[in-house]
Amino acid sequence: MNGFIPVENSDPLTAVRGLLRQLLESGLVDAVFVPMEVDGGVTVPALVADVDQLEHANPLVPAMSINSARVVAAMTGKQSPAALGVVLHPCELRALIELVKLQQASLENMILISMDCTGTYEWTDFTAMQRAGELSLADYLGAATRGQLHDGHELRQACQMCTQPVPEGVNIHLQLFGADMASGIPVTLDDRLAEVLNIRAVDELPTANRQAVLEPLLAQRQQTRQKELAAMQERINANGGLFDVFATCIRCYNCSTACPLCYCKTCLFCTSAFGHPPEHYLNAARRKGAMRLPADTMLFHLTRMNHMGLSCVSCGMCTSACPSDIPVGVVFSLIGGQVQESFGYHPGANLEETLPLITFQADEWVEVGERR
């Protein structure tokens, strides 16, 4: 159903907080997972069970400290213990769908809430801007809903090249692109929810302004994406290849920790299998003439590509987490995208679309050229 969330005094944040409050007060959910402002001017992901605490919720925050899909997976497991309302960016939503397919999360008793993603800032940059009073949410939304960037601040690299800023398959979808925030926020939601939340139906939402914003924005992001991926492909094809790309890797594992699809409880690389005895290094150096350290960095990244490249949703949190400023996300978007194209698979787009690597088809090898 289509409708509008009324906005008073040109304050969309209060309007969306009110929507979340209604969800909790109505008993539709036992708690709401949403970014929340805490002391010190910082916004962090939080599970809110007290209605009054929603006064500090900020579901429109243009930043991500983590891809929250991994937190939602931890809260639900294979069977959710409670009814949850969950606010996610589209890339977080796609990652959650992949985790459900991998049996690491559950959508049982869950109300999924998402919005047109106007882009996010690096967490440290956003926190600094908040504390310095350099970023007004109203100014940001005003610019972002018109498809423009807020002056003086650059979005995360992954957001600049994201071509999927519109969520799919959610229970509540806030349509921000092209919206006139002063009059109301266009929303598409389940009929049952609309009745409980007292949202009046309209025949259709205005689409002219939305398309006028969305089409050039997607074209710009697609152009940026192609440019970044082409540059990375050229770099990989050069003499140093992937070794040069990951040359400054310190094997801190931040990228795998930040990745929502690296779900193994115990990573192979954190076990004794890679705790080499001291003589290993000297013997390897003598055998090769020289040994790059830390060891096994390429094996680590190649193993990660093999493990989760097919499900990579290009959220870019790996790049944000890297202390060596390696564009890990661009590498995975490039190589993961090639694998996904080979299988005709779109990660996170559809819960019913099965994972190719765990789905048997009798003629699947014929499709890639092998004879019967």
C-alpha positions in Angstrom: 0.0 0.0 0.0 1.1 3.6 -0.7 0.8 6.4 1.8 2.5 9.3 3.5 4.0 9.8 6.9 3.0 13.3 8.0 5.8 15.7 8.8 5.3 18.6 11.2 7.5 21.7 11.4 9.7 20.3 8.5 11.1 17.7 10.9 11.3 14.3 9.1 13.4 12.7 11.8 10.7 13.2 14.4 8.2 11.8 12.0 10.2 8.6 11.4 10.8 8.3 15.2 7.0 8.5 15.6 6.6 5.6 13.2 9.0 3.5 15.1 7.3 4.5 18.4 3.9 3.3 17.0 5.4 -0.1 16.0 6.6 -0.6 19.6 3.6 0.8 21.4 1.2 -1.3 19.2 2.9 -4.5 20.3 3.8 -5.4 16.7 7.4 -5.6 17.8 9.1 -6.3 21.1 12.1 -4.1 20.2 13.5 -2.0 17.4 17.0 -2.2 16.0 18.0 1.3 14.9 20.9 3.7 15.1 20.7 5.7 18.3 22.4 8.9 19.5 24.3 8.6 22.7 26.3 10.9 25.0 29.1 12.7 23.3 27.4 13.3 20.0 27.9 9.8 18.6 25.4 7.6 16.9 25.6 3.8 17.4 23.5 0.7 16.4 21.2 -0.2 19.3 18.3 -2.5 20.2 15.6 -0.4 21.8 12.9 -1.9 24.0 11.9 1.3 25.9 9.6 3.5 23.9 11.0 6.6 25.5 14.5 5.8 24.3 13.3 6.1 20.7 13.6 9.9 21.2 17.3 9.3 20.7 16.9 7.1 17.6 18.3 8.4 14.3 17.1 6.0 11.5 18.1 8.6 8.9 21.8 8.9 10.0 24.0 9.0 6.9 26.8 6.8 8.3 27.5 3.1 9.1 29.8 2.0 11.8 29.3 -1.6 10.7 27.2 -3.5 8.3 24.4 -4.2 10.7 23.4 -7.5 9.0 26.0 -9.3 11.2 24.4 -7.8 14.3 20.9 -8.8 13.3 22.2 -12.3 12.6 23.7 -12.5 16.1 20.3 -11.4 17.6 18.2 -13.9 15.6 20.3 -16.9 14.8 18.2 -19.6 13.2 15.1 -18.7 15.1 14.4 -15.2 16.4 13.5 -15.1 20.2 11.3 -12.0 19.7 9.4 -9.9 17.3 11.8 -7.2 16.0 11.6 -4.1 13.9 14.9 -3.7 12.0 16.0 -0.5 10.3 18.7 -1.2 7.6 20.4 0.4 4.7 19.8 -1.4 1.4 23.3 -3.0 1.4 22.7 -4.2 5.0 19.4 -5.7 3.9 21.0 -7.5 1.0 23.7 -8.9 3.3 21.0 -10.1 5.7 19.2 -11.9 3.0 22.5 -13.7 2.1 23.0 -14.6 5.7 19.5 -16.1 5.9 20.3 -18.2 2.9 23.4 -19.4 4.6 21.4 -20.3 7.7 23.1 -17.7 9.8 20.1 -15.5 10.4 16.3 -15.6 10.6 13.6 -13.3 9.3 11.0 -14.9 11.5 8.8 -12.3 13.4 10.8 -9.5 11.8 9.5 -6.2 10.3 12.1 -5.0 7.8 12.3 -1.2 7.5 14.5 0.5 4.9 14.7 3.7 2.9 16.2 5.1 -0.3 19.9 5.3 0.6 21.2 8.8 0.0 24.8 7.6 0.8 26.9 7.4 4.0 30.1 9.0 5.2 33.1 7.2 6.8 32.2 6.8 10.4 35.2 8.8 11.8 34.5 11.6 9.4 30.8 11.7 10.3 31.5 11.6 14.1 34.0 14.5 13.7 31.4 16.5 11.7 28.7 15.8 14.3 30.9 16.9 17.2 32.0 20.0 15.3 28.5 20.9 14.3 29.5 20.9 10.6 26.6 18.6 9.4 22.9 19.4 9.8 20.7 16.4 9.1 18.1 18.7 7.7 20.6 20.3 5.2 22.0 16.8 4.3 18.5 15.3 3.6 17.5 18.4 1.7 20.5 18.0 -0.6 20.5 14.2 -0.7 16.8 13.8 -1.6 17.6 16.0 -4.6 20.4 13.7 -5.6 23.1 16.2 -4.6 26.0 15.9 -2.2 26.2 18.0 0.9 28.9 20.6 0.3 32.4 20.0 1.5 32.0 16.3 2.5 32.7 13.2 0.5 30.6 10.0 0.8 32.3 6.6 1.3 33.8 5.1 -1.9 31.3 2.2 -1.8 28.4 4.7 -1.8 29.8 6.7 -4.6 29.7 3.6 -6.8 26.5 2.0 -5.5 23.9 1.3 -8.1 21.4 -0.3 -5.7 20.3 2.5 -3.4 16.6 1.4 -3.4 15.6 -1.4 -1.1 13.5 -4.4 -2.2 11.4 -6.9 -0.4 10.9 -4.8 2.8 7.8 -4.3 4.9 8.2 -0.6 5.2 10.0 1.4 2.5 10.6 5.2 3.0 10.9 6.8 -0.4 13.3 9.7 0.1 14.4 10.5 -3.4 12.5 13.4 -4.8 10.4 13.7 -1.7 9.2 17.0 -0.3 10.1 16.5 3.3 8.2 19.5 4.5 4.8 18.0 3.5 5.3 14.2 4.2 7.5 11.2 3.5 6.2 8.8 0.8 6.0 5.3 2.2 5.1 1.9 0.7 4.2 -0.7 3.4 2.1 -3.8 4.1 -1.6 -3.3 4.4 -1.7 -4.8 7.9 1.0 -2.4 9.1 -0.7 0.6 7.4 -3.9 -0.2 9.4 -2.2 -0.4 12.7 0.0 2.6 12.1 -3.0 4.7 10.9 -1.4 5.5 7.5 -4.1 6.5 5.0 -3.8 4.9 1.5 -3.3 6.9 -1.6 -3.9 5.7 -5.1 -0.3 6.2 -6.2 2.8 8.1 -5.0 4.1 11.0 -7.2 6.9 9.5 -9.3 8.0 12.4 -11.5 10.3 14.1 -9.0 11.5 10.7 -7.8 12.6 9.6 -11.2 14.1 13.0 -12.0 16.4 12.5 -9.0 17.0 8.8 -9.3 17.8 8.4 -12.9 20.8 10.9 -13.1 22.0 9.7 -9.7 22.1 6.0 -10.9 23.8 7.1 -14.1 26.5 9.0 -12.2 27.1 6.1 -9.8 27.2 3.6 -12.6 29.8 5.8 -14.4 31.9 6.0 -11.1 31.6 2.3 -10.6 32.8 1.4 -14.1 35.7 3.8 -13.8 36.8 2.4 -10.4 36.4 -1.2 -11.5 38.3 -0.6 -14.8 41.1 1.1 -12.9 41.3 -1.9 -10.5 41.3 -4.4 -13.4 44.1 -2.5 -15.1 46.1 -2.6 -11.8 45.5 -6.3 -11.4 46.5 -7.0 -14.9 49.8 -5.1 -14.4 53.1 -6.9 -13.5 52.6 -6.8 -9.8 48.9 -7.9 -10.0 47.1 -8.6 -6.8 50.4 -8.8 -4.9 50.9 -5.1 -5.4 47.3 -4.3 -4.5 47.7 -6.1 -1.2 51.4 -5.2 -0.7 50.7 -3.1 2.4 48.4 -5.6 4.1 49.3 -6.1 7.7 47.0 -9.2 8.1 45.0 -7.5 10.9 41.9 -9.3 9.7 39.9 -6.1 10.0 38.3 -6.6 6.6 37.0 -10.1 7.5 35.7 -8.8 10.9 33.9 -5.9 9.2 32.5 -8.1 6.4 28.9 -9.3 7.2 29.4 -12.4 5.0 32.5 -13.7 6.8 30.4 -15.6 9.3 32.7 -18.4 10.4 32.8 -18.6 14.2 36.5 -19.6 14.0 38.5 -18.3 11.1 41.1 -20.7 9.8 43.7 -17.9 9.8 43.2 -17.4 13.5 44.1 -21.0 14.3 47.4 -22.8 14.9 47.4 -23.7 11.2 49.0 -20.3 10.5 50.9 -20.0 13.7 54.2 -21.0 12.1 57.2 -22.0 14.3 60.1 -19.5 14.3 62.4 -21.6 12.0 59.7 -21.6 9.3 60.5 -18.0 8.4 64.2 -18.4 8.1 63.9 -21.7 6.1 61.5 -20.0 3.7 63.8 -17.0 3.3 66.7 -19.3 2.6 64.6 -21.3 0.1 63.2 -18.2 -1.7 66.0 -15.8 -1.2 63.6 -13.4 0.5 60.2 -13.8 2.3 57.6 -11.0 2.4 56.2 -10.4 5.9 53.7 -10.6 7.4 53.3 -14.0 5.8 50.2 -15.5 4.1 48.5 -12.2 3.3 47.7 -13.2 -0.3 46.4 -16.6 0.8 44.2 -14.9 3.3 42.6 -12.6 0.7 42.3 -15.3 -1.9 40.6 -17.6 0.7 38.1 -14.8 1.5 37.4 -14.2 -2.2 36.7 -17.9 -2.6 34.6 -18.0 0.6 32.2 -15.1 0.1 32.8 -13.4 -3.2 29.6 -14.8 -4.7 27.6 -13.2 -1.9 29.5 -9.9 -1.7 27.0 -7.0 -1.7 29.6 -4.3 -2.2 28.9 -2.5 1.1 32.5 -1.5 1.2 32.9 -1.9 5.0 36.1 -3.8 4.4 37.7 -0.7 2.8 36.5 1.4 5.7 38.0 -1.0 8.2 41.4 -1.3 6.5 44.2 0.6 8.4 46.4 0.5 5.3 43.8 2.2 3.1 43.8 -0.8 0.7 40.6 -0.6 -1.6 39.6 -4.1 -0.6 35.9 -3.4 -1.4 36.8 -2.4 -5.0 38.7 -5.6 -5.5 35.9 -7.7 -4.1 33.3 -5.8 -6.1 35.3 -6.5 -9.3 36.1 -10.1 -8.7 32.8 -10.9 -6.9 30.9 -9.2 -9.6 32.6 -11.4 -12.3 31.7 -14.6 -10.3 28.1 -13.4 -9.8 27.8 -12.6 -13.5 29.1 -16.1 -14.4 26.3 -17.7 -12.3 23.7 -15.1 -13.2 23.3 -14.5 -9.4 22.3 -11.3 -7.7 23.2 -11.4 -4.0 20.5 -10.2 -1.6 18.0 -9.4 -4.3 15.6 -12.3 -3.7 15.3 -14.6 -0.8 13.9 -17.3 -3.1 17.0 -17.2 -5.4 19.1 -20.1 -4.3 22.9 -19.9 -3.7 24.5 -21.4 -6.8 27.3 -23.2 -4.9 24.9 -25.3 -2.9 22.4 -25.9 -5.7 22.8 -28.8 -8.0 21.7 -28.7 -11.6 22.3 -31.7 -13.9 23.2 -29.6 -16.9 25.1 -26.8 -15.1 28.5 -27.7 -16.7 26.9 -27.8 -20.2 25.9 -24.2 -19.7 29.6 -23.2 -19.4 30.7 -25.1 -22.4 31.5 -28.7 -21.2 30.2 -31.4 -23.5 27.7 -34.0 -22.3 
